[in-house]
Amino acid sequence: MITKVLLTLCCMALAVSCATARAAENAGKIKTLLFTGGQIHDGKGNGDVVQQALEAAGNFEVTRVQDDMAALTPEKLKPYDLIVFFWTVGEITNEQKDAVLNAVASGKGFVGWHSAADSFRDSPDWKAFIGGHFITHPRYREYQVSVVDESNAITKGMNEFMVRDEQYILDYDPRVTVLCSALWKGKALPVSWTKEWGKGRIFYLALGHDPKACEQDVFQKLLVRGSLWAARREGEIK
């Protein structure tokens, strides 16, 4: 009996110790909601790669939500400093949409990649929030991306680079700050941009169609840097 009691106490002490260690490890990290899903794209596969990239960066405490729109409520979004978002088409209720838009307007950061500009096609408010929306895309291929704003912390030290990805052709608000662009039919169109939303910051990156595209070093570099910028931690950008 005494042995069982001692064993129980040891297990409880170990659990408390582990919880304390985890809390210490996550102290100061950006509380991040990684929200992925939807149709057409591989939301789970892309989310797996992005989660690994964010956690490897060491700045983020990541909570993952997959294919669960019920997570978009004011109460469930409240604990997070940053929302990283990938969702294709689908529908969003006014309550869910307002939860996200109001959370960012209150000062949270938001990062959307690729199909975040093709989410909820029937919602003009979502298009205004992201800063643009998907029109079409050419074939998956290798193409060149140019940095057009080298003054931003997200793109510092970067110039031109090649990616193998699906190029999103986007209709966008000219008031966004375009960071990178790529040619399509002779016209330079945005690949990434930043914008303000109330007290919050938004970073959008059109790259990242599939897990292979998300595994590219330049994609992960821009995504991590953009996440730090959106969370107002650009001083931690390497």
N, C-alpha and C positions, 0 to 999 in steps of 0.2 A: 504493500500500500504506500509506504514511504517512498519507495522507488518510483512509483507512478506519479506521485505528487511532485517529486523532484524533477522528473522528466517533463511534466506539464509546465512547471515553472521555468525550466530551461528553454523550452519551446517558445513560451511567451516572451522571455527575455530576448531570445534570438529574433523574434518577429518585430519587437519594439526596436531593436538595434538596427535591423534591416530597414525599417520604415524611417528611422532617424537618418540613416546613411543616404537613403534615396532623397529625403527632403533636403539634406545638405548639398547633395550633388545637383539638385534642380534649383537651388537658391539662386536667384538672379537671372535665371533663364526666361526666355519669352514664352509665355503660356500660349501655345499654338493649337488651333483646331484645324486639322487637315480633313477637308470635306470633299469626298470624291464619289462619282457614280454617274448615272444616266445611261443613255442609249448610245449605240454606234461605236464609240471609242471603248478602249479597255481601261475603264476607270480604276479597277482594282490593280491591274498591273502597273499603270502609270503612278497610282498612289503609292504602291509599294516602293518604287524607285525613288520617288520624291521624299517619302518618309525616311528612307535610308540616308538620303543626301542631307536633309535637315538635321537629323540626329547626329550624323557624322561631323557636321559643322560645329556642334557643341554649344550653340547659342540658344537652342530651342527645346522646350519641353512639349513633345508632340502628343496630342490625343487624336486618334483616327476615328472618323465616322464614315462608313461606307453605305451608300444607297439608303439613307434614312433621312428623309425630308423633315421628319418630326423633330430632328435636332435643331431646327431653325426656329427657336423661340427666344424671346428676350432673356428668360431665366437660364436657358441652357447655353446661351452665348456669353452671358455675363462674366464667367470666370476667365475668359480668354483675352489676350492682348492683340492677337493676330489671327486672321482667318485666311487659310490657303485653300483655294477653291478650284475644283475641276468637275464640271457637270455638263453633259450634252443634251440639248433640247429639253423635253419634259415640260412640266407645268409647276407653277409656284402659286400658292395662295397669297392674297394681299397681306395676311398676317405674317406669313413666312418672309415675304419680300421686305415688309416694313421692319421686321426683326433684324435682318441683315443691314439694311440701309441705315436704320437708326443707330445700330451698334457702331458702325463705322463713323457716322456723323458725330457720335459722342466722343470719338478719339481713338478708336481701335484701328489697326492696320488691316488692309485687305490685299491679298495677292491672288490674281486669277491667271491661269495659264491656258493657252490654246482654246479649248471649247468653252471656257468661261465667257467668251464673246459669242457663243452659240447656245447659251442656256436660255430657256424660257422665251422662245421667239415671239410669243404674243404679249410680252411685257415691255412696253416702251420705257417704263421706269427703270427696268434692269439694264436696258441698252444705255440709257443716260448715265446710270451709275458706273458701269464698266468704262464707258467712254467711246464705245463703238460696237459694231456687230458684224458677224460673218456674212459674206456674200457668196463666195465660191472658193475653189482652190484648184491649182494645176496638179499634175501628177506628183506623187512622192518622188523626190529627187534631191540631188546635191545642188545647193545654190549659195551665193555669197550674200552675207549680211554686212552692212556698213554701220558704224557708229556715227551718229550725227550730232550727238551731244556728249562730248568728252568731259564736260565740267561736272556732271553728276557723279556722286559717289558710286552709283551702281555700275557705271561704265568707265570709271577712271582707269587709265592704262590700257584701254582696249581701242582697237581701230577697226580693222576688217577681219572677218572670219568666215569659214565655210561650215555649213551644217548639212546634214542629210535628214530631211524632215518633210512634212506637208506644209506648204506655204499657205497661210490664211490670207485671203484677200478681204479687206475689211472696209466698211464704211465707218468713218470715225469723226468725232467731234474735233474740229481744228483747234480747239482751245486746249487739248491735252498737250503735254510736253513729250514730243517724240524723242526717244533715245536712240533707237536703231531702225533701219529701214532696209528693204530689199527691192530690187527691180521686178516689175511684172508688166510685160508689154511696153517696156520703155519708160515706165513711170515708177518713181520711188514711193513705196507704200510702207506704212509702219509695221515693225516687228515687235516693238515694245514701247511703252509709254508710261508716264506717271501723271497723276492728277490728285487734286484735293477733293475731299467730300466732307463738308462741314469741318469738324476738327480732326478728321481722320485722313489717312493717306492711302492711295490706291496705286499699285504697280500691276501692269498687265504685260504678259509675255505670250506672244502668239506661237512660240515654238512648243514642242512636246506632244506630238500627235500620238505616239505609242511608246512603250517602254524603251525600245532601242534609242529613240530620239531623246528620251529623258535621261538616258545613261551618258549622253555626250557631256564632256567636261564643260563646254561653254554654256550649255543649257543650265547645268547645275550651278555654275558660277553666277550667272545672271539671276537665277531663281533665289539663291541664298542671299546674294547682295540685295536683291529687290525686297526680300522678306525683312532683312535688317533695316533697310531704308523705311519701309512701310511701318515698322514698329518703332521708328524714331531711334534706332540704335546704329545709325550709319557710322558712328565712331568705332564700331567693332568690325567694320568691313576690312578684309585683308586684301 
